[in-house]
Amino acid sequence: MLKEISDFFSELTGGDKPVSQFAEGDYRLAAAALLVHVATVDHELDEESRAKLHDLLKKRFALDDAATEELIGAAAVADRAAIDLYHFTSLINRTLDDDGRRRLIEMMWEMAFVDGRVSEFEDNILWRVADLINVPQRERIEIRRRVAGDRA
């Protein structure tokens, strides 16, 4: 909390802004922004969703707690500033192979299932993202079933 206040005043007074380790072209930022988008499409980011998001990002990208929180903050800002999903999905397509893209869809389903059900908005986002990153419908549905089965 103190760091955020210090950064805010530093920015206001023209001081140096802390350099983020997650640049705009970093696929981890794009992936995290898509996860934030799923987590917040039908409600604010609640504690349960935030904890799941933190856990997914920390494990997937081998980050410590501070870096994970920095990534979540940067992803929330990127998601709010985004006009559409293409900015994120085009970076994902250029950066990840088929397995990496399928893993992202799996992470997104895990976020969608946090509250025990998938809303029509979450389902629609997963459909659009999977289509944009070239994960076939059959695989998207298969991943959904597997994630739902793991939760049961």
N, C-alpha and C positions, 0 to 999 in steps of 0.2 A: 504494500500500500504506500509506504513511504517512497519507494522507488518511482511509482507512477506519479506521485505528487511532485517529486524532484524533477522528473522528466518533463512534466507539464510546465513547471516554472522555467526550466532551462529552455524549453522550446519557445515560451513567451518572450524571454529575454534575449533570444537569438543565440543561445548556447548550442553546443553540439547535441544533436539528437543521437541517442544510442543506436549503433549499427545493429540491424537485425541479422541473424544468421540465416534467415529464410527470405531470400530475394524473390522478386516477382516471378522470375523464370524457374523457380524451384518447384519440381513436381510435387514435393511434400506439401507445399503451401496450397497448390491446386487441389490435391487430394483432400487435405484438411478442410478447405473451403467447401468442397462438395459434401463432406460429412456434416459440417456445420449447417449447410443448407437443408439437408435431410432432417437434422435434429431440430431445426427451428421453423420448418415449413408450416406446422399447424399449432405451434405454441412457442413460448420463450424457452431458452435453454435452461431446463430445470436441473436440480442437483443430480438426479439419477442419470440423465442424458449427458451431463457434463462429466460425470465420473466415468461413464462408458467411453465417451469421446477421448478423455485423457488416457484411459487404459489402452484403447485401440492404437492411438498415435504413439504412445510411449513404446509399446511392444513392437509395432510394425516398423517403426523408424529407429529403434534402439536409442531413444532419447532419455535424458534424465528429467526429473520433475520440472525444473526451471525451464528447460528448453521446450518441453511439452506445453507448458503454460504459455510461453512466448508464441509457439506455433498456433495454439488455439486463439490467442488474441489477434494475431496477424490474419488468421483465416477468417475470423468473424468480421474484421474490417474489410477484407477482400470480398467476402460474400455480400456484405451490405453495399459495396461499391460496384458490384458486378451488374451489368445490364442483362446478361444471359449466361447460360452454362458453357457456351462455346469457348470462351476464353480459357476456362479450366480444362475442358475436355480435349481441346486441340493440343495443349501442353502435355496432357496425359498420353495422348496418342503418339506424340513425338518422342516421349521419354520411356514409356513402359512397354514391355513385350506383352504377349497374350496372357501369360500367367499373372503378370502384375496387374493388368486391367481386370482380370477375373477376380483377383484378390481385392481390388478396390470395390468392386460390386458386392463382394461378400461383406466387406467392412460397412458399406452403406446399408445392406440388409440388416446387419447387426444393430446399427443405429436406429433403423426404422422399427425394429422389434423391441426396443428398450422397454416400452410401456406395455408390451404383451400383445399388441395388435398393430397392423399396418393401415394407416389412413389412405384414402384415395389419393391424397396429395403426395404422400410418400411413395406410393406405388407408381404414380405418374412420373415423378422425378427419377426413380430407378429405371423405369422404362426408357425415358428420354436419354439419360446418361449412358445406359447400356448401349442404346442405339448409336449414340454419338462416339462412343469409344470402341465400337465394333465387337461388342460381346453379343453373340446371337441370342435370340429370344429363348430358345431351348435351354441354353446354358444359364441365362438369367433366372428362369423359372426353376431350374435344377438347383441353383445356388440358394434361391429363396426357400425351397423345400428343405434343403439341408440345414440352413440356419434356423428355420422354424422347428425342425426336428430336434436340433441341439438344445433349443430352449425348453422343449417339452420334458 
